[in-house]
Amino acid sequence: MRSLHRSGPIRSLFVAVLLLALPSGLALASPSNKWRIQVSSDADSDGVVVFHIAPTDAAPPVDIAVQVPKGANENHIARIIRDTMRAKLGDRYKVEVDDGEDVLLKKHIGSASFDLSITSKTVSGVRITLDKE
């Protein structure tokens, strides 16, 4: 009787299936009730950063395009992100600047947790990292 050990074509098929599944597994959302947006360095060019907010409830996801002017420092960029998000999101989320160069985005009590990602960034020089709190 032949062993069930994976070899030859069966092993190749198994590896191919795993490789196809891997990218989708890495793209799984990891929602939180609060996110920290960390801004580092100054803007070397005009550009746009597009944030994608995806609530876990039935509310539709929101894309927010933040215009960043050339020469803006990290504290100025954080304030621009805060102001743009407040204008677009209304009272569904609380948005505030923390430590000058960080932006906190929090759900209100009773609202759903959400995932936050950056879908596009055309401004150069600026590093933006997203951390769950």
N, C-alpha and C positions, 0 to 999 in steps of 0.2 A: 504494500500500500504506500502510495506516495505521501510524503509529508506535506503539511499545509504551509510550510516555510515559503515565503515569497521569493521567487527567483525568476529570472528571464523576463518574458513579456509581461507576466502578471506584476512583477516588481516595478517594471517601467511604467505600467499603467497606474499603479498605486502612487508612485512618485509624481506622475503628471497630475493626478487628481489633487494631491496635496498641494502642489505648486499653484494650481488654479484656485484653490480654496484659500490659500494664504493671503493674497492681497485683500480679499473681501473680509477676511477675519480681522485684518489690521485696521480696516476702515470702520469697524463697529463704533458706534457712538458711546461715549462715556459721560453721561449727564451728571450735572452737579447743581446745587442750589446757589453757588457763588463762584465766580471766576475772577482771577486777577490777570489783567492785561499789563504786562511789563514792557515799557518802552525804553530802549537804550540807543544812544547816539543821536546825532542831528541828521536832518534831511539834507542830502546832497543834491536832490532834484525835487521838482514838483512831482506829485504823484497821488495815487489813490490806494487805500487799503480797504478791502471789502470783507466785512465780518458777516458770518452766517450764524444766526441764532435759531436753534431747532428745539422747541419745547417738547416735552414727552407727552403732553396731553393733546387734545384735538386741535389746538391753536396752530395756525399755519406758520411755517418757518419765516424768518425775516432776514433779508440781506440789507446791510447798512454800508454804504459807500462813504468813506471818510476822506475828504480832500486835505492833503498835507502840502503846505507851501515849502519851497526850497529855503533852506536856512533855519527852519523851525527847530528849536532845541527839544529835548525829550520832555521837559515839563510843559512846553507849549503844545506839543503833539498830544500829550495825555489830556490836556484841557479841551483840545479840538475833538478828540475821541469822545470824551464825556459829553460835551455839548451836542455833538451830532447824534449820539445814541439817545440822549434825553429827548431831543426833538423828534426822533423817529419812533421811539418806543413808548412815549407817554408815561403813564403811571403803572404800567405792568411790571416794570423793573426799577430798582434803585441803582443809580449810576453815580459814582463819586470818585474823586481823585484821592489817592493815598500816597504819602511820601513824595509828592511832587510828580514823579514819573510813572506811577502806577495808576491804573483805573480798576475799580472794583465794580463788577456787574452782579447784582444780587436779585433773586426773585423776591417778590412780596409774599408774606404769609398767605397760604391758601393757593398760591400759584404753583404750577408744575416746575420741576427741575428742568434743566435745559442743557443742550450741548452747544459749545461755542467753537467756531473754527474760523480760519482765515482762508477765503477762497481765491483771493487775488491780492497782489501787492506790487504796485508799479513804482513806488517811491524808493530811491536808493539811499543807502547809508544807515537807514533806520532798522533796528532789529526789534521785532515784537514777538514776545513769547506769551503763551497762554497757560495758566496754571489753575487747576481746581483748588479751591480753598476748603 
